[in-house]
Amino acid sequence: MMDAARWKAGVKRFLFWLFYYSGLELLVARCIKIDAAAVIMYHGVCNDSRLPPEVDFHLTADAFDRHLRMLKRRYPVISLRQLLERLERGEPLQKAVVITFDDGYRNNATVAHPILERHSLPYTIFISTAYVGNGHWLPLNQLYALWHFGRITHGRMKELRQEIRRRPASAAGHLVQDAGMLKPAEKALAENSFGMLSWDEVRRLAAQGVEFGSHTHTHCNMAAETPVEQLAELQSARNLIRAETGADAATFAYPFGRSDNWNQETRASVIAAGHRCAILANGGLVKPRQDVFALPRVGYASKEAWAFACQLTLLFLKDYLKRKDRLKP
């Protein structure tokens, strides 16, 4: 079974490589006429990731630069604010792309921002405010660091990861503490991978035009929290961002963002907290008249720019062909 899956993945990569380097992918990407947009999800950009291979959501600086070059060559890159304005006004989405980051890693400021600035591209960072400016890390990242330094086994890391993702925030910290504590030297070595932004860095980026949104206060699974806790998480994060930057911080992205991390109850909480939209991580394109409180977002299935280019082009192409088929008499 594993050999068959590996063989299938290898064939797919080869076909993607052929599609891209033949020039056909670029031709298709430019020729598709479709009223849709793609919101792209990134996390961190650093050259010494300490994440387990199966959840390594960081890109190296060179890989991220290649991603941006690829996107600029194919699509208009707009801000999240511009996308929301187009949706609200019923304006064409024009196959646009929006760049977003989750969590609020310091490497967003030190590594990713200079690259984005060089390409003159707008972007949004969704921050979990409980970890900004105090030296603390997300519980999941503490767990990954414990695994990286050999303090827990890979199997135990996977078990605790699943527990943290499904439990309320009040339980997550205790689970990590029970697993072990990082030594100061270990934490220093993993700071580039897991260190979070300071409020000074947030303010500096905001002054340069970077948009900031909420990712809850504690990076919680919203669906696991009570309605009272949901609202507290949302209001705390938004109020902190607003107090520190002066920006409205009306956009929101669900931590984890899968189908079991949100529901109609969490949707109501997001609206009650005064947010303008809510963004998921479930794949798919943003369409006209889309529910702005359940906007889809695309993660890259491969770190190579050529493979991600093929992934995006096929996503737009599949939607184009579905719409064309629906229009047939």
Secondary structure, DSSP 8 states (H G I E B T S, - for coil): -HHHHHHHHHHHHHHHHHHHHTSHHHHHHHH---S-EEEEEE-EE-SS--S-GGG--EE-HHHHHHHHHHHHHHS-EE-HHHHHHHHHHT---TTEEEEEEEE-BHHIIIIIHHHHHHTT---EEEE-GGGSSSS---HHHHHHHHHHTTSS-HHHHHHHHHHHHHS-HHHHHHHHHHH----HHHHHHTHHHH-B--HHHHHHHHHTT-EEEE--SS---GGGS-HHHHHHHHHHHHHHHHHHH-----EEE-SS-SGGG--HHHHHHHHHTT-SEEE--S---B-TT--TTSB--EE-S-SSHHHHHHHHHHHHHHHHHHHHHHT--
